[in-house]
Amino acid sequence: MRAVVQRVARASVIIAGEKVGAIDTGLAVLVGVTHDDTPERAQWLAEKIAGLRIFNDAEGKMNRDVVEVNGSMLIVSQFTLYGDCRKGKRPSFIDAAPPAQAIPLYEAFINGVKSLGIPVATGRFGADMQVELVNDGPVTLIVESK
């Protein structure tokens, strides 16, 4: 699994003009699934991201995680994270898992985050979504389960 993690002041996802998920302080997480991912990798990724010390402490150093700042996560599926742009002009998505495999693992990741007591908002798998966010910092990281 691959995730792009952004520390945000606020974030939301809109589908067909309707806001379906929104958070204030926390993390916007775009999640992609590949063919050899497992529920164990989904849980590992949930714990890894939840434990990232990327929020400022009283001295202004990145030393606190999302739980310590009473933050939330906006989690959005993003198969294009496995797009391969090395050849030609059109990305290949052959490394992205098909929906039948990806949906349960995406849901396992969401449930893994929720099991840690973190409030979660989501998009809708496979939907055409508009994600709005205010990147705080900016802080953006790529986290992979391999």
PyRosetta script that sets phi, psi and omega in degrees:
from pyrosetta import init, pose_from_sequence

init()
pose = pose_from_sequence("MRAVVQRVARASVIIAGEKVGAIDTGLAVLVGVTHDDTPERAQWLAEKIAGLRIFNDAEGKMNRDVVEVNGSMLIVSQFTLYGDCRKGKRPSFIDAAPPAQAIPLYEAFINGVKSLGIPVATGRFGADMQVELVNDGPVTLIVESK")
pose.set_psi(1, 150.2)
pose.set_omega(1, -179.8)
pose.set_phi(2, -131.6)
pose.set_psi(2, 137.7)
pose.set_omega(2, 179.4)
pose.set_phi(3, -135.7)
pose.set_psi(3, 139.9)
pose.set_omega(3, 168.4)
pose.set_phi(4, -103.9)
pose.set_psi(4, 121.0)
pose.set_omega(4, -174.2)
pose.set_phi(5, -113.5)
pose.set_psi(5, 125.9)
pose.set_omega(5, 178.1)
pose.set_phi(6, -124.2)
pose.set_psi(6, 129.3)
pose.set_omega(6, 173.4)
pose.set_phi(7, -74.8)
pose.set_psi(7, 127.0)
pose.set_omega(7, -173.9)
pose.set_phi(8, -128.0)
pose.set_psi(8, 151.8)
pose.set_omega(8, 170.5)
pose.set_phi(9, -82.6)
pose.set_psi(9, -31.3)
pose.set_omega(9, 174.3)
pose.set_phi(10, -166.4)
pose.set_psi(10, 156.2)
pose.set_omega(10, 178.7)
pose.set_phi(11, -157.7)
pose.set_psi(11, 152.5)
pose.set_omega(11, 177.9)
pose.set_phi(12, -151.8)
pose.set_psi(12, 162.2)
pose.set_omega(12, 176.0)
pose.set_phi(13, -128.2)
pose.set_psi(13, 134.5)
pose.set_omega(13, -177.0)
pose.set_phi(14, -120.9)
pose.set_psi(14, 132.9)
pose.set_omega(14, 177.0)
pose.set_phi(15, -126.1)
pose.set_psi(15, 123.8)
pose.set_omega(15, 179.1)
pose.set_phi(16, 51.2)
pose.set_psi(16, 42.2)
pose.set_omega(16, 177.6)
pose.set_phi(17, 81.1)
pose.set_psi(17, -1.9)
pose.set_omega(17, -178.6)
pose.set_phi(18, -109.5)
pose.set_psi(18, 128.6)
pose.set_omega(18, 175.9)
pose.set_phi(19, -74.3)
pose.set_psi(19, 114.5)
pose.set_omega(19, -176.2)
pose.set_phi(20, -103.5)
pose.set_psi(20, -12.3)
pose.set_omega(20, 178.0)
pose.set_phi(21, -160.5)
pose.set_psi(21, 142.4)
pose.set_omega(21, 179.4)
pose.set_phi(22, -155.8)
pose.set_psi(22, 147.4)
pose.set_omega(22, 174.8)
pose.set_phi(23, -136.8)
pose.set_psi(23, 163.3)
pose.set_omega(23, 169.1)
pose.set_phi(24, -100.1)
pose.set_psi(24, -131.3)
pose.set_omega(24, -178.1)
pose.set_phi(25, -52.1)
pose.set_psi(25, 132.2)
pose.set_omega(25, 177.5)
pose.set_phi(26, 159.9)
pose.set_psi(26, -144.0)
pose.set_omega(26, -175.9)
pose.set_phi(27, -127.6)
pose.set_psi(27, 132.4)
pose.set_omega(27, 168.3)
pose.set_phi(28, -95.2)
pose.set_psi(28, 124.2)
pose.set_omega(28, -174.6)
pose.set_phi(29, -124.4)
pose.set_psi(29, 115.9)
pose.set_omega(29, 173.5)
pose.set_phi(30, -94.9)
pose.set_psi(30, 127.4)
pose.set_omega(30, -172.0)
pose.set_phi(31, -122.3)
pose.set_psi(31, 129.1)
pose.set_omega(31, 174.0)
pose.set_phi(32, -118.1)
pose.set_psi(32, 148.1)
pose.set_omega(32, -178.1)
pose.set_phi(33, -120.3)
pose.set_psi(33, 138.2)
pose.set_omega(33, 176.7)
pose.set_phi(34, -115.6)
pose.set_psi(34, 175.8)
pose.set_omega(34, -169.0)
pose.set_phi(35, -61.6)
pose.set_psi(35, -34.1)
pose.set_omega(35, -175.4)
pose.set_phi(36, -99.8)
pose.set_psi(36, 16.5)
pose.set_omega(36, 177.9)
pose.set_phi(37, -74.2)
pose.set_psi(37, 156.8)
pose.set_omega(37, -175.8)
pose.set_phi(38, -137.7)
pose.set_psi(38, 165.5)
pose.set_omega(38, 173.9)
pose.set_phi(39, -59.3)
pose.set_psi(39, -32.7)
pose.set_omega(39, 178.3)
pose.set_phi(40, -65.2)
pose.set_psi(40, -39.1)
pose.set_omega(40, 176.8)
pose.set_phi(41, -66.9)
pose.set_psi(41, -37.0)
pose.set_omega(41, 178.3)
pose.set_phi(42, -62.8)
pose.set_psi(42, -43.5)
pose.set_omega(42, 179.3)
pose.set_phi(43, -66.8)
pose.set_psi(43, -41.5)
pose.set_omega(43, 177.9)
pose.set_phi(44, -59.2)
pose.set_psi(44, -45.1)
pose.set_omega(44, -178.9)
pose.set_phi(45, -63.8)
pose.set_psi(45, -41.3)
pose.set_omega(45, 177.9)
pose.set_phi(46, -58.9)
pose.set_psi(46, -46.9)
pose.set_omega(46, -179.2)
pose.set_phi(47, -67.5)
pose.set_psi(47, -39.6)
pose.set_omega(47, -179.9)
pose.set_phi(48, -62.2)
pose.set_psi(48, -49.8)
pose.set_omega(48, -178.0)
pose.set_phi(49, -66.3)
pose.set_psi(49, -42.8)
pose.set_omega(49, 179.2)
pose.set_phi(50, -60.6)
pose.set_psi(50, -30.3)
pose.set_omega(50, -177.3)
pose.set_phi(51, -91.0)
pose.set_psi(51, -2.4)
pose.set_omega(51, -179.2)
pose.set_phi(52, -63.2)
pose.set_psi(52, 124.9)
pose.set_omega(52, -179.5)
pose.set_phi(53, -90.3)
pose.set_psi(53, 82.1)
pose.set_omega(53, -174.8)
pose.set_phi(54, -125.2)
pose.set_psi(54, 11.4)
pose.set_omega(54, 175.2)
pose.set_phi(55, -106.9)
pose.set_psi(55, 146.8)
pose.set_omega(55, -175.6)
pose.set_phi(56, -72.0)
pose.set_psi(56, 142.0)
pose.set_omega(56, 172.4)
pose.set_phi(57, -90.8)
pose.set_psi(57, -170.2)
pose.set_omega(57, -177.1)
pose.set_phi(58, -62.8)
pose.set_psi(58, -25.1)
pose.set_omega(58, 179.4)
pose.set_phi(59, -91.7)
pose.set_psi(59, 2.9)
pose.set_omega(59, 178.9)
pose.set_phi(60, 84.1)
pose.set_psi(60, 10.7)
pose.set_omega(60, 178.8)
pose.set_phi(61, -95.6)
pose.set_psi(61, 144.0)
pose.set_omega(61, 176.9)
pose.set_phi(62, -70.9)
pose.set_psi(62, 100.6)
pose.set_omega(62, -172.5)
pose.set_phi(63, -144.2)
pose.set_psi(63, 5.1)
pose.set_omega(63, -177.4)
pose.set_phi(64, -125.1)
pose.set_psi(64, 148.5)
pose.set_omega(64, 178.3)
pose.set_phi(65, -98.4)
pose.set_psi(65, 178.4)
pose.set_omega(65, -174.7)
pose.set_phi(66, -62.4)
pose.set_psi(66, -33.8)
pose.set_omega(66, 178.4)
pose.set_phi(67, -67.3)
pose.set_psi(67, -42.2)
pose.set_omega(67, -177.7)
pose.set_phi(68, -65.3)
pose.set_psi(68, -22.5)
pose.set_omega(68, 178.8)
pose.set_phi(69, -102.6)
pose.set_psi(69, 12.4)
pose.set_omega(69, -177.7)
pose.set_phi(70, 53.9)
pose.set_psi(70, 41.0)
pose.set_omega(70, -178.8)
pose.set_phi(71, -89.8)
pose.set_psi(71, 176.1)
pose.set_omega(71, 179.3)
pose.set_phi(72, -127.0)
pose.set_psi(72, 173.9)
pose.set_omega(72, 173.2)
pose.set_phi(73, -126.5)
pose.set_psi(73, 135.3)
pose.set_omega(73, 168.3)
pose.set_phi(74, -102.1)
pose.set_psi(74, 115.4)
pose.set_omega(74, -174.7)
pose.set_phi(75, -111.7)
pose.set_psi(75, 125.4)
pose.set_omega(75, -176.4)
pose.set_phi(76, -130.0)
pose.set_psi(76, 129.9)
pose.set_omega(76, 176.2)
pose.set_phi(77, -69.8)
pose.set_psi(77, 142.5)
pose.set_omega(77, -176.5)
pose.set_phi(78, -152.1)
pose.set_psi(78, 87.7)
pose.set_omega(78, -178.9)
pose.set_phi(79, -63.8)
pose.set_psi(79, -23.4)
pose.set_omega(79, -178.0)
pose.set_phi(80, -67.8)
pose.set_psi(80, -9.8)
pose.set_omega(80, 174.9)
pose.set_phi(81, -64.3)
pose.set_psi(81, -19.5)
pose.set_omega(81, 176.1)
pose.set_phi(82, -101.5)
pose.set_psi(82, 20.2)
pose.set_omega(82, 174.9)
pose.set_phi(83, -71.9)
pose.set_psi(83, 134.3)
pose.set_omega(83, 179.6)
pose.set_phi(84, -107.2)
pose.set_psi(84, 116.3)
pose.set_omega(84, -175.7)
pose.set_phi(85, -108.3)
pose.set_psi(85, 14.5)
pose.set_omega(85, -175.0)
pose.set_phi(86, -70.4)
pose.set_psi(86, -29.6)
pose.set_omega(86, -176.0)
pose.set_phi(87, -116.9)
pose.set_psi(87, 131.6)
pose.set_omega(87, 175.7)
pose.set_phi(88, 68.9)
pose.set_psi(88, -162.7)
pose.set_omega(88, -176.8)
pose.set_phi(89, -108.9)
pose.set_psi(89, -13.0)
pose.set_omega(89, -178.3)
pose.set_phi(90, -107.9)
pose.set_psi(90, 122.6)
pose.set_omega(90, -179.0)
pose.set_phi(91, -62.1)
pose.set_psi(91, 146.5)
pose.set_omega(91, 172.9)
pose.set_phi(92, -100.1)
pose.set_psi(92, 135.5)
pose.set_omega(92, -179.9)
pose.set_phi(93, -111.6)
pose.set_psi(93, 25.2)
pose.set_omega(93, -176.9)
pose.set_phi(94, -62.7)
pose.set_psi(94, -25.9)
pose.set_omega(94, -179.4)
pose.set_phi(95, -81.7)
pose.set_psi(95, -11.8)
pose.set_omega(95, 177.8)
pose.set_phi(96, -78.4)
pose.set_psi(96, 135.1)
pose.set_omega(96, 178.7)
pose.set_phi(97, -68.8)
pose.set_psi(97, 146.9)
pose.set_omega(97, 176.5)
pose.set_phi(98, -68.6)
pose.set_psi(98, 157.9)
pose.set_omega(98, -176.9)
pose.set_phi(99, -51.8)
pose.set_psi(99, -40.0)
pose.set_omega(99, -178.6)
pose.set_phi(100, -59.4)
pose.set_psi(100, -31.6)
pose.set_omega(100, 177.8)
pose.set_phi(101, -90.5)
pose.set_psi(101, -39.0)
pose.set_omega(101, -172.5)
pose.set_phi(102, -73.4)
pose.set_psi(102, -38.5)
pose.set_omega(102, -176.0)
pose.set_phi(103, -58.3)
pose.set_psi(103, -50.3)
pose.set_omega(103, 179.5)
pose.set_phi(104, -61.3)
pose.set_psi(104, -33.2)
pose.set_omega(104, 179.9)
pose.set_phi(105, -75.8)
pose.set_psi(105, -37.0)
pose.set_omega(105, 173.3)
pose.set_phi(106, -60.7)
pose.set_psi(106, -45.0)
pose.set_omega(106, 178.3)
pose.set_phi(107, -66.3)
pose.set_psi(107, -35.5)
pose.set_omega(107, 176.5)
pose.set_phi(108, -63.5)
pose.set_psi(108, -39.1)
pose.set_omega(108, 176.8)
pose.set_phi(109, -63.1)
pose.set_psi(109, -47.1)
pose.set_omega(109, 178.2)
pose.set_phi(110, -57.5)
pose.set_psi(110, -47.8)
pose.set_omega(110, -179.5)
pose.set_phi(111, -65.0)
pose.set_psi(111, -33.7)
pose.set_omega(111, 176.1)
pose.set_phi(112, -63.5)
pose.set_psi(112, -41.6)
pose.set_omega(112, 177.5)
pose.set_phi(113, -65.9)
pose.set_psi(113, -46.2)
pose.set_omega(113, 179.6)
pose.set_phi(114, -60.5)
pose.set_psi(114, -36.4)
pose.set_omega(114, -179.1)
pose.set_phi(115, -65.0)
pose.set_psi(115, -17.8)
pose.set_omega(115, 177.8)
pose.set_phi(116, -89.3)
pose.set_psi(116, 3.2)
pose.set_omega(116, 177.0)
pose.set_phi(117, 83.6)
pose.set_psi(117, 17.3)
pose.set_omega(117, -178.0)
pose.set_phi(118, -96.5)
pose.set_psi(118, 126.8)
pose.set_omega(118, 175.4)
pose.set_phi(119, -63.1)
pose.set_psi(119, 139.0)
pose.set_omega(119, -175.2)
pose.set_phi(120, -128.8)
pose.set_psi(120, 136.3)
pose.set_omega(120, 167.0)
pose.set_phi(121, -119.0)
pose.set_psi(121, 151.7)
pose.set_omega(121, -176.9)
pose.set_phi(122, -138.2)
pose.set_psi(122, 166.9)
pose.set_omega(122, 166.9)
pose.set_phi(123, -90.2)
pose.set_psi(123, -154.3)
pose.set_omega(123, 178.3)
pose.set_phi(124, -128.9)
pose.set_psi(124, 123.7)
pose.set_omega(124, -176.1)
pose.set_phi(125, -54.0)
pose.set_psi(125, 129.1)
pose.set_omega(125, 175.6)
pose.set_phi(126, 81.3)
pose.set_psi(126, -5.9)
pose.set_omega(126, -178.7)
pose.set_phi(127, -80.0)
pose.set_psi(127, 157.6)
pose.set_omega(127, 171.2)
pose.set_phi(128, -82.3)
pose.set_psi(128, 111.0)
pose.set_omega(128, -172.1)
pose.set_phi(129, -120.0)
pose.set_psi(129, 150.8)
pose.set_omega(129, 169.0)
pose.set_phi(130, -112.3)
pose.set_psi(130, 122.3)
pose.set_omega(130, 179.8)
pose.set_phi(131, -106.8)
pose.set_psi(131, 123.9)
pose.set_omega(131, 177.3)
pose.set_phi(132, -113.3)
pose.set_psi(132, 137.6)
pose.set_omega(132, 178.2)
pose.set_phi(133, -155.1)
pose.set_psi(133, 156.8)
pose.set_omega(133, 171.0)
pose.set_phi(134, -113.5)
pose.set_psi(134, 104.3)
pose.set_omega(134, -178.6)
pose.set_phi(135, -71.7)
pose.set_psi(135, 124.3)
pose.set_omega(135, -176.4)
pose.set_phi(136, -94.8)
pose.set_psi(136, 110.3)
pose.set_omega(136, 177.7)
pose.set_phi(137, 137.0)
pose.set_psi(137, -73.5)
pose.set_omega(137, -2.1)
pose.set_phi(138, -75.0)
pose.set_psi(138, 145.4)
pose.set_omega(138, 174.8)
pose.set_phi(139, -127.5)
pose.set_psi(139, 117.5)
pose.set_omega(139, 178.6)
pose.set_phi(140, -137.8)
pose.set_psi(140, 128.9)
pose.set_omega(140, -179.6)
pose.set_phi(141, -130.5)
pose.set_psi(141, 152.6)
pose.set_omega(141, 171.4)
pose.set_phi(142, -110.3)
pose.set_psi(142, 128.1)
pose.set_omega(142, -178.7)
pose.set_phi(143, -124.2)
pose.set_psi(143, 129.8)
pose.set_omega(143, 177.8)
pose.set_phi(144, -121.8)
pose.set_psi(144, 146.9)
pose.set_omega(144, -176.3)
pose.set_phi(145, -82.0)
pose.set_psi(145, -11.7)
pose.set_omega(145, 179.8)
pose.set_phi(146, -85.5)
pose.dump_pdb("model.pdb")
